[in-house]
Amino acid sequence: MKKDTLCLIAALCSMIAGTFPAKAQNPQQTQKKESEFVEEYLTPIRVMKTEGYVIDSEKLMVPYVGQVSTDEPDVSVFKTTKDGKASVLLDFGKEIQGGVQIVRSISDDHSAAVFHLCFGESVSEAMSDVNAEESTATNDHSVRDFETAVPWLGTAVVGETGFRFLRIDLVSKDVEVPVRAIRAVSRYRDIPWLGTFKCDDERINKIWETGAYTVHLNMQDYLWDGIKRDRLVWIGDMHPEVMTVGTVFGNHDVVRKSLDYVRDGTPADSWMNGICSYSLWWIIIHHHLYWYYGDKEYLSAQKDYLTALLRNVMKNVDGNKENYQEGRFIDWPTNDNPDAIHAGLQALTVRALEAGSELAGWLSEPALSQECKDVAARLRTYVPDHKGNKEAAALLAIQGMIDGKTAKDVIVKDGAKDFTSFMGYYMLEALAKSGDYADAINLISEYWGKMLDLGATTFWEDFNYEDSKNAARIDEFVPEGKFDIHADGGAYCYVGLRHSFCHGWASGPTAWLSQYILGVEPAEPGFRKVRIKPHLGNLKWVEGSFPTPYGVIHVTHSRRPDGQISSKVELPEGVESSAE
């Protein structure tokens, strides 16, 4: 696909994202930051590169107490000369959401010093410039490449983006600037990780934790898709995120706030985010929320909109086939595959209408419940050919529209090839439906684990596994002959350095491992009853916790010498174990 076409698609993404405004606010009202948010200052763990006149750059790794003084022994000195700029590349050790604090020490020159900052989720991105010819770096959604002034004997705190690396260049000419500290400012919600997961495979443990951390960073004022780019509420993308939020943090208000935000900006006869499947996902998410939390008051508040939306979905069914005319989308890698899109939409429509039938029943709307059930049953009589596409096969298998073995044969073929960071979760779910937990665990280790091998500390918007075979790590300079997976990878709306390396929709393994391997699921709405059915696959033992409205469930499972599973379960008061 030509680059100008990709640019057009990227522009359309931004246009779609702007189609729904927030519900009108009283101009007299002011919005306050929620009290959960905190700021944490991080000292660089590495000075990766210096250029030009920089003295004692290693002192930037000396912890700073937070107050500049007139007598600072630990300073680095920047000076731009005719021989070139003074520049430093710093590594803060992990991806964060936030900005940077620059602390300038005392000097003879009192004028403000101007620095050029370039934030990056990879070394390649931090070493890029937005305005450079042929660069794919952008300032879309958050400004990551700009200049700022730092006062004499003072501090500047600037930036609001997702990053791990920072390149800082002195722009001011013929001045000597002593710098006491350059610290990252990480902004996040200070909330407990109620859900936990540990097993005998440390690689799987790290993947669970990384998925949880990826979503945690995206729990900003709303539940975002990404912290550098796509700082937006994309409803379809939210489904894996909602699963992970519930798995780790429990019933958090950021989910409901985000669902309501998009609902209030989208008429029920339109599609959320301009994409038909995203309105289907909104229905599916609400079914999940009620099943896990049983909040009847919140569900009742959706009644009018939900009813209208379900009727709109049913209007887009022609006989026994889905027939959406606009916004036909499943995932970017299937965007040029109409057969996969059709099969995926057929399965998602069945899933949404069957969820809608149960939601209508819980809302005491028996006629609507039956209507949704009947249309879903009609759709089930036609099963589109998935044409060997892993995403389409997975979505069909989850609904039982194709058998598990058929889906498994498609999904496990060539291992992690053709997996995607979003739809990979549903491929895992389909494997669980077929009872193939060992292959699912292996694919988690192969696909998401490979991102860790490449230096990831959060999971990416997309990851083409084939690109990894000769790829350099993102936390190092790219050696000659190696593939730059950030600058030279990506496609569609995430070409090159525009590619987000912290995307909440990629967190699926976290939710999947707790649900299927730890084996914790509600047996009725609201978690009054719980079903504990562990599936260790190729693991020897697993232990962890899962939050419910009544408290945290703790479980431990281990494989005995005879192959059977021995379990210990601690339930909070108010939760009963299901006999199923």
N, C-alpha and C positions, 0 to 999 in steps of 0.2 A: 504494500500500500504506500502511495506517495506521501511525503511529509506534509504537503499542503492539505491533503485529505485528513491526515491525523490532526493537524492544527484546527481544521474545521470541526472535527469531532470534539476536540478539547474545548473549543469555543461553545459548542452546543451543550456540553456538560455544564459549563458555567451558566448558560442561559436557562437550562432546565432547573438548576439549583436555585435560581432567582425567581422562579415562577410563583412561589408561595411566600407571602409576607407573614410576619408574626401578627397575631391578633392585635387589633388597634389598642394602644395604651392611652390612658389619660395623660396629656402632656405635663400635668402637674406632678405626676408620679415619678419617682426615681427608683431605679433598680439597684439593689445592693448585692454585693457579692455574698454568696452563701458562706456561713461561718465555718463550714468544713474545710475551706481552702487554706492552704498554708504555703509558705515559701521556704525552700531549703537551699542553702548556698553550697555549691560544690567546687572544691579546688581541683584544678587540672591534675590528671594522673600522669600525663606525658606531655612533654614539649616535643612534637614530632618533627618540626623543621623550623629553622630560622633563616632569614635572608637579610642581607645588608648589615647595617650597624645596629646590632642588638647585643648588649652586654649583660651577662648573668641571667639569661633567660630561665635557668633552672630555679631561680628564686620565685618564679610564678607558681611553683608547686609548694611553696611554704605556706601553711595555713595562716589565714588573716583573721584577726580578732573582731573586725567589723568597725573599727574606728581608726581613721588616718591620723597621724601625728606629725609634728615638725621634725622628728628625729627617727627616721625609719632606716634600720640597718639592712633590711631585706628588700632591695628594690632592683628591678630590671630597668635598663636604660635603652630607650628607642631614640634613634636619630636618623633622619633621612638626609642623605648626602648626594653629591653628584654621581656617586658610584651606584646608586640604587636605593630603593625603599627599604625601610626597616619593617620586617614582617615576621610574625610568629604563627605557627599552626599548633593548636592545643587540642588535646583529647580529654574529655570529661568522663570517659569510662563507660557511659551508657546513654541511651536515648532519653531525652527529657523534653518536657513542654515548658517553655518559658523564655528567658532572655539572658542577659549578661550584665554583670556589675564590673565597671572599670574604675579603679582607684588610683588617682595620680598623687604622687608625693610632692614635696617642696622642691622648687627650683628657682633660678634667677628670673626666668621668663614667666610672667604672670598671665600671658594671653592663653585663651582656651586652645587646647590641642585637638586637632581634627584627626579622627581615625576612620578607616574604611573597615567595615565588618562584613564577613561572609560566613554565614552559618551553613553547616552541612550535616546531613544524615549519614554521609560517607566521607571519606577523605577526598574522593574525587569531587564531590559537590562543594566542599569547603574550599577547594582549590580552584573552583570555577568562578566566573564573573557573568552576571546576567546579561550584560551588554556586549560580551565577547562574540565575535563572529562565529557562527555555527554552534554556539552553545545552546543546550537544551535546558539550562537552568532558568528558573523563573522566580518571580515574586508573587505568583498566584496564591491567593487566600491568606498568605502571611508574608511579610517582607523579611527576606533573609539575606539581602545584599544591599547595604546602604552605608552612608557616612554619618558620623555623630561627633559632637564636640564634648570634650572632657575638661572640666574646670581645673584650674591650678589649686593644688591642695584640697581636692574635693573628689566627689564620686558621681558617676553617671550610671544609671540603670536603664537599659534599653533592650528592645527586642521582644517579640512574642511569636514564637514559632516552634517547630519540632527540630531537634538537632542533637548531635553528640560532639561534633567537631566545630571549632571556630578558627578562622584565619583572621588575624587583625593586623592591618597595615597602618603605619603612620603616614598621614597625608600632608600634614604641616611641614613646611620647608625650613631648613636651617635652624631647627630648634632641637634641644636635647630634652627629652621627656622621661623623667623617672616614674616608673609604674610600680606601685606597691602590690596590686592584686588584679587579676582578671578571673572572676568567679562566675560560674553558671548559676542562674536563679531558676530553680525547678519549682513550678507551681502545680500543685495537685491536691486532691481531696484527701485529708487525713482521716481515713476510715479504716476499720479493722478488716483484715482478710479472714473472714469467718470460715470460708471453705478452704480445705487443705487437701493435698494429695501427695503421697510418698509410696514408692515401690522399690523393688530391688534393681531397677534399671535407672541409673542416674541421668541418662540422656532423656528418658521419658519424663522424669521429674523436672528437668530443666525446661522442657517444652511446655509442660503444664504451667510452670511459673511464668514463662515468657508470654504465653497467651494471656494470663491474668494481668501481667504488668502492661501489656499492650492496651488492653481495654481500660485499665485503671487510668492511664494517661489520657485516654479519650473521654473520660467522664468529667468534662469541663462544665460550663454553664448548661450545656445540653450534651447529649450523647453523640459525639462526633464520629466521623468515619476515620479521619486522620488528623494529626496535630500540626503537620507542615502544610499539606494540601488536602482539600476536602474537609475543612473544618466546618462541616455541614451535617444536617440531619437527613440521611438517606435511609428511608424506612426499610427497604429490602435488605440493605447492608446491615441493618440493626439486628436482624434476627439472631445470627450467631453471637453478636455482642450482648443481646438481652439474655441469651442462655448463659453466657460467661459471667455477666453481672450477677445473675441469680445464683450461680454456682459458687462464686467467690465472696460477693458482698451482700447477698440476700436481696430483699425487696426494696431496692433503692428508688427514690423519687425521681431521679434523673431520667429513668425509663418512661414513666408516665408523662413527665413534663415534655419529653421529646415527641412521644406519640401524639399528645394533644396539640403540640405546636404545628405539626404537619396537618393534622386533622382540621384545625381551625383555619388553615390557609388553603385548603383544597375542597372545593365543592364535591359532594358525593357522586356527581355525574361526571367527574373528571378523575384523572389518575394521579396518585401521589408522586411527586417528583417528575411528573410527565411520563411515568412508566407503568403500564398496566399491572405487571407482576408485583410492583411495590405496594399497590393497594391490596393485593392478595396477601402479601406478607403482613400488612397491618392487621388483617383479620386473624391470621395465624398467630401473630404475637399476642393479640388479646386473648386468644384461646389458651395459649401457654401461661399467661399471667394469671388467669382465673384458675387454671388447673393447679398451679403451684401455690397461689396465695389466697384464693377464695374471697377476693374483695368484691362483694356484691354491690356495694355503693359505687365503686369506681366503674364496674361493668355497666351498671344501670345508667351511668352518665353517658355511655356510648350508644345507648339504645337507638335513638333517632338516626344518628349518622350511620351506625352499623346496619340498620334496616335498609336505609336508602342505598348504601354501598352494595349490600348483598343483592338487591334487586338490579342494580346496575351491572354487577358481574353476570347475573343470569340473563340479562339482555344481550350479553355478548357471547352467548352460546347458541350455535346454529345446529339444531338437531342434537347429535351426540358429539359435536366438535366445538372446541373453543374457536372464537372468531373475532378476536380483538383487532381493531383496525389501526390503533395507534400505540406507540410506546412498547413495542414487542422486544423484550429484553430479558435474558436470563443472567448472563455474565459476559464480560468483555470477550473472553476467548471463544465464545460461541456466537459472537455478534454477526459473523459472516456465514453462519450455518443455519438457514431457515428450518431445516428438518429438526435440528436439535432444539431450536427455540420453540417450534410447534409442539414437540413431544414434552418439553419442559413445562410449557404453559398449560397443556392438557392435564398433566399431573398436578401442577400447582392449583389449578382451578378446582379439581376434585378435592384436594387437601383443604383449600379455603372454604369451599361450600360445606364439606363435612364438619369442619371446625365451626362454621357459621350455624349449621344445624344445631350443634350442641350449645353454642352461645345463645341462640334464640330459645332453646329449651330452658336454659338456666334463667332467661329473662321472661319466662312464662308467655312465650309467643309460639304456641304449638303449630299454627298454620304456616308461619314463616319457616319454622324448623322443618316441617314436612316438605315444604316446597324446595328448600335447599337440599334436603336428602334425596328427593326425587330427581332433581337435575343432576346431582352428583352421580346417582346410580345410572342415569342415562349416559353421562360422559364416560363411565367405566366400560360401557359396551364397545367403545372404540379406543384402541391402543395404538398410537402412532409408532412407526418404526424409529428406534433410537439411532439407527445407522452406525452403531458402534461407538457413539459418543458417550464418554464416561458420565458427563453431567446429566444428560437426558436419561440414560439408563438408571442412574442413581435415583433421580426424582420419581421415575415410574416405579422402581422397586420399593421405595419407601411407602408408596400407596398400595402396594400389592398388585399393581397392574401388570407387572412381569414377575416371573419367579426369581427367587433369590440366587439360584445357581447361574441363571442367564446373566443377571446383573453382575455377579461376582466375576464371571469370566471376562466381562468387558472391563470392569474396574481394575482388576489386578494385572491385566495384560500390560506388559512392559513396565511394571512397577509404577514409580511416581511420574512417569512420562504422561503428560496431558492432565495432571492434577492442577488444580488452581487453589489459591489461598482462600477464596470465598467458598466455592462449591465443593472443595475438598471435604468440608464438614459433612455434606450430604452424601458423598461417596462413602465416608466412614459410617454414617448412619445406615446406609444400604447394606454394607458389609455386616453390621451388627444384626440387621433384620435377617440376614442369611445365616447367622450364627458363626461367622468367620471373624472372630476377634483377634486371632493371632496375626492374620494378614493385615488387619486394620492397624494393629500396633506397629507392625513392621513398616507400613506405609507412613505412619506418623513419624517414626524414627528416620525414615529415608527422606521424606519431603520437607517437613518442618525442621527436622534435625539438620538438614543440609544448609538451611539459612543460618543456623547457629554456627555451623562449620565455617561459614563465610564471614563470621564476625557479627552477626545480627544480635541485638539485645531486645528487639521488638520484631514482630512479624510483619511481612510486607504486603502491600496492595496486591501484588501478583508476583509469582515466581515461576519462571519457565525452567523446569528442572534440567532440560537439555543444555541450557546456557551455563549451568554450574560446572560442567565437566572440565572446562579450561579457565574457570573464572578465578580472579584474585579476590582476596578478602576485602571487605569494604572498609576495614579499619587499618589498611596499609596502602602505601602507594602501589600503583599497578605496575608490576615488572614487565619488561619487554617480552612480548609473545603471549602474555596472559590477557584474558577477556575482562574488560571493565564492565561488570554486571550492572552498574548503576548508569554510568554515562552512555554506554553503548547498548544497553538492554531496554526492555519495556516496549509497549505498543499502544495503539488506540489513544486513549486520553492520558496515558502515563508513559510517554516517550522519554527515554533517557533520564536526566536528572529531575524531571518533573515527577517521576515515580516516587510515591510515598513509601517510606520504609517503616512506618508505624501506622497500620491500618487495622481498626478493630474487627473488621469482618474476617480477618485471618486467625482469629482466636479459637476456632472451633474445637481443636483437640482438648482444650481445657475443659469445656463443657462435656465433650464426649467421654473423656476418661472418667470423670466423676459419675456420669450417668450410667455408663455401661461396664466399666471395669470395677470401679468402687461399687457400682450397682445400686445407687440410691435414686428412687423415683416415687412421687406421690401415687398412692393407690386410689385416691379420690380427691376432688377439688379441695384445695386449702391445706393439704398435708396432714389432715386429721389421721389418716392412715398412710403408712409408708410401705413400699415394696422394696425389699433388699435382695437383689439377685446379682451377685458378683459373677464376672466372667474374666478370669485371669489371663486367658490366652496363653502366651508363652512366659508369663511372669510367675515368680515363686510366691510373692506376697505383695499385699497392698494395704495401706491404711490411710485414713483421712477423715475429714468432717464435711458436713453439708448443712447449710443454714436453712431453717424452716421458720414459718411464722411463730412457732412455739419454742424455738431455741435451736441449738445445733445438735445434729446427729453425729455420733462418732462410731466409726466402724473399723474393724481390722479383719482381714482375710488372709489365710495362708494355705498353701497346698501341702497336704499330708503325704507321706511316702506312698500311700495307696492311690494317690491322684485326686482324692476327694478334697473339698474345700472346708476348712475349719474357720468359723466366723465368730467374732465378738461384736455385739451391737449395743450401743448405749443410746437410748431414746430420751428426748426431753419429755417432761410432763405434758400430757395432752396429745401425744402422738402414739398411735398403736401400730403394731406390726401387722401387715396384712397376711392372711393365711394362704394367699395365692402363691 
